Structures are given as structure tokens and as C-alpha cells.
Amino acid sequence: MKKLIAILLSVAMVMSLCVFTASAADVTEISLWTYPIGKWVDEATVSDLLADFHAAHPEIKVNVEYLDYTNGDDKVNTAIEGKQAPDVIMEGPERLIANWGAKGLMVDLADLIPEGTYSSVVESCTSANGEVYEMPVCMIAHCMAINRDVFAEADALKYLNEETHTWNSVEDFFKAVQAVYDAGYEYVGCIYCGGQGGDQGTRALVTNVGGGTYANAEHTAYTYASVENATGLSRLYNQQGINFDPSIVAGDEIQNFVNGTFQMAFCWNISQEVNNADALSFDVLPMAFPSDSTPSLQGGIWGFGVFNNGDDNKIAAAKTFINFMANSEETAKAVKTSSYFSVKNSLSDLYADDEIMNEYQKLMPYLGDYYQVTPGWAEARTAWWN
């Protein structure tokens, strides 16, 4: 009897092991690398999102790695050279389309784009050859911001429209800066150029003030070395209260704005206000950049891309993952994790009960051309801040 029991236990253990082995073999593991897009680099928040996905798709296991904008590009490029690129990566069209997509490294996701995605967003995620290399999830209009308390003290609010978050004119923008400077604030604003961090702020400021563009409409050439942009830059350089500091980047500018050293910031969006809520001691007024026509704000579009690593099973698993995050009941949660707005019309009221988000949403109609998809983006970007 003891021998019989031992034999039966052994058989049961072997069968359990076979079942476990078969089950483990059925699980496809994929890697997700994500740039710092809101809380998409917060481990606890992302783990919560992944728990939902793993519950719905136990046949797929997602392993996450978090990138930053200091060395993230180097890390990805090194992985590509070593044939170890991540299966899924979260970023914007400037990398997914104009860089890695243009090199033939990405999978076409055209079959995944859901109805109701804004057409301008889809266009920005599509290569010149028609392949969609990014499944878009969220977007934002980058803007500038002012210390409303200081501007009220300096009687400078009359130069802008608080309801529309726009300046009355370029001339009124400079009058406002002068008024704040005359009220005793030496550092009203600062033009930073220590690197690429937040350089969308200086690009939008200069092009809007001068009435120029950063690239042509066909996205075949960069146009920022124009008379209009040179004029805009010169006006800023000659304005009291607008300082130039080649040693700092936008992160430093934001810190100085939050602590009250600077009275305006040129690299701002809703996530900056959310992330710095506890440190802010004044009323922030988000603003479009000063323009004598309709302001043109640089937008940010973020979503998922899939590297073609030659494994059909992993590509299929990667598509399942991004479709779950971008086109399911989970999408609202994924968008809110970014602190940005949805790229889908059906989620346009995602923040209906959030007063601050609704104020920032007023800036979305000012979104301009997504010129970052113009070839040579990395070189053009470096040339700009240099």
C-alpha cells in the first residue's frame, strides 16, 4: 500500500510539473520601455495598469524598464545595435516615426488605429510611406505660464485675456514684461539653452513672437533660420526682464518659476502644474505664446510603438498589449496616468469634473503643426539649442 501511494504521488507530481511547464511555455514575455510621460514612469501606477492587463491576458507577461530624457536615447540606440531592442516602447512621433520608423525598425500598426482618433493625430503618427508606427494614446498642447499674482501686482493683466489664455498682441506681451520688470522683478523670464530639455518652449516662443515657422508645411526642410525668427529672437534679447542663460535647461527654469525667482515659464503644461502643486505658493495662469495671429503651440503626442525583433509571437503579444491600453475600457485609466488628454473624440470629456484640466483644455485648439516628423530632427534639434 505504501509503495502504491508513493507511486501515485510521484505520478501526480510529474503530471503537475508537466502542466506547469506547459503553462509556462504558453506565456509570451515582452519588454516595455517607457519615457517619462506623466506617471508612466511611476512604478506603483504602472504596476496597477499591468495588473489589469495580466488579469485579462494571462498568456502575456510584460516586463517594464523606465527611461529618462538624459540617457534614454543612448540606451535605446545601444539596445538596437545589440539586437536587443524592446518589444514595445512608449514615446512620440519624433522618435517612433522620424527616427526608428524611418530606419525600418518598427511594425506598421495601421490595423490597430481605432475610429474616433483625431485625424491630425493619425497623420502625425504616419510615415511618408503610409505606415503607422505609433498607436497614439494621449496628447497635450505645450504652453507658457505666468505668476498671476505678480502680474496683478504690476497691473500687467490688462495685456492679456484670461478667459482665452492669450496675449492681446505681441506688443502687449512686451508691455507686460516691462511692467513686471518696472515693478521690481529683474528675472521676469529666462531663455534657456543648456540642452534639449524642454526646448519646445523656446522654439514656440521665438517662432510665435517673430511670426515664423520651425519647418515647412511639407515637412521636407527646417526653416527656423529665417528673418522672422531672427527678428523674434532679437526682440526678446533686447527686452528688459527677459534674460538669457546658456547654462540651464527647462527643468531649471521650471524650478525657478515654481519657487518665485522667475515670473514666467516657457516650458509648461498641465503635468507641470500637477507635479508641482505642493510647491506652488501663487496662482499659475497658463498662457498661449504671444502672437499677432492665431498662436501656434507645439503639441506633444505619446503612444506605443513596436520594434520588429523578428519574433511573430512577441509582435502579436505587443499588439495585444497596446490595443488593450489604447482601445479598451482601460484607455481612460492609461490616459489619466499620463496627466494629458485623450487622442480620441469619445474621451474628450475625460476631465469634465476637473476645473484645472478644463482650463488647460482651452489651449488645445491652438495646437500647431507637428513639425518634429521632418527628417533630420535630431540634428536640427541640436542645432537649435546650440
WOQUI-V444444 format. One line per field, one symbol per residue. psi: psi as a letter, one per 40 degrees, with the letter a starting at -180 (. if undefined). Layout:
psi = ???
This chain:
psi = dddddddddddddddddddddddddehhhihhhhiggbeeehddddddddddddddgeehhhhihhiiededdddddddddeffiidiihaidddddecdddefeihhfdeehiiehhddddddehideehhehhidiiihiaiiigddddddefeeeeihddefiididddddddddddddeehdgdihhifeaeheeddddddddddefaidiidefeiieefidddddddddddehhehihheeiadddddddddeedieihegiaddddddeddeheihhhiiiihieahihihihhiaiihhgeehddddddddddddddefaeedddddddeeaiiehdefefdfdehdddddddeedeehahgeeehieddddddddd.
